[in-house]
Amino acid sequence: MAGSERGGDEIGERAWREFVGTLADAAKTITGPTGAANALQRAEGFRYLTRVLGAALEMHLERADPLRPSFTRMLSPIRKFLGDNPDVLYEYVPLDGAHRYRVHGRRGSEIYLAFCVYERTPEGATRIGANVSDAGMHVEPDGSFVLEIAPERPAGARNWLALGPNAASMIARQYFHDPLGATPARLEIEVIPAAPPPEPYSETELSERLAAVGHWLRETSELSAALSIFAALNAVPRDGAEHSALQVVGGDVRAERPSARELVSQIDPKIVAGHLPTPDISYTGAWWQIGPDEAVIAEGTPPPCRYWSLQIFNRWFESPDYRYHRVALNDSQALLEPDGSFRVVVAARDPGAKNWLDTAGHDEGLLVFRALIAEGPPVVRFRIVKLASLG
């Protein structure tokens, strides 16, 4: 009987071969003309692909069923992509705009909790569908809440998130000032009405999900590589002049400097949207490249906001290893000047500065300031100086 089942298209075997081919194609992001520029970037680049693949297998194969949804922790100290933040717990869940969902939760010690739905356009691009944060939610005195996710607000719903027909996924974000000592919110999701148990796994299902894994791997790696190229085109100058960086507010890219506005006009909005932004967060940042005797100075006054941080990223929009290096500072950690401004030094060694970020062995990367529920856009100035001048 086993022999009679072989032959024909052998869908699963063909799907596996195509999947392996997709992995080989994804490697071109690292080895191609716009890929890694040196051995460090190549090593981190191939590791980056394994991290994206690990997440994709969980998100788009093992937990990809929108009829039986569960939250997947996307990022961790050893799984990073799309601009991770050490202070944030990101949890992903697949959705289908043809259904209705309900989240049961109980708040922990997070300083911010939000749910953002992402849609897929008919052209395959990602866009924000709807977003709700704790600022607009009803929470019971014991920290519990119910969030309805549906096309129309259900009768009697205290909390509701609109679900459009093109909805494809949702990310729950939890921010912490001290993630190591935090108690995260507990979240569970169900589809309404409940779906029956799934049928036995089929080759057709395997084929579809492997294709989704491969597509997401290739798309995600290409998006981050493309965005870092644009960031590098707006690098901090080496003449000591102050640099005003690009801003991302509500998912839209802006430029304060007239000379950078042409660059903004060239950025495909799909590149930014593909990094799964949320309307509650504003960003600004600059690409830096320094020698061992140099430092980057970042200075600014934070706008009134729920949270802010300054963080380093590598070529692939990953944070360097924050288990062993200080590569990020948030508003509860940074020491401010008497006027409320901050001054952060980025260098290969600590020059004795009030606020220091470690390059973690990198001589270039992206330095990003982010503000959560800010009352105004972030404005940060960047410049490169000699380390000796800071002594």
Secondary structure, 3 states (H helix, E strand, C coil): CHHHHCCCCCHHHHHHHHHHHHHHHHCHHHHCCCCCCCHHHHHHHHHHHHHHHHHHHHHHHHCCCCCCCCCEECCECCECCCCCCCCEEEEEEECCCCCEEEEEEECCCCCEEEEEEEEECCCCCEEEEEEEEHHHCCCCCCCEEEEEEECCCCCCCCCEEECCCCEEEEEEEEECCCHHHCCCCEEEEEEECCCCCCCCCCHHHHHHHHHHHHHHHHHHHHHHHHHHHHHHCCECCCCCCCEECEEEECCEEEECCHHHHHHHHHCCHHHHHCCCCCCCEEEEEEEEECCCCEEEEEEECCCCCCEEEEEEECCCCCCCCCCCCCCEEECCCCCCCCCCCEEEEEECCCCCCCCEEECCCCCEEEEEEEEECCCCCCCEEEEEEEHHHHC
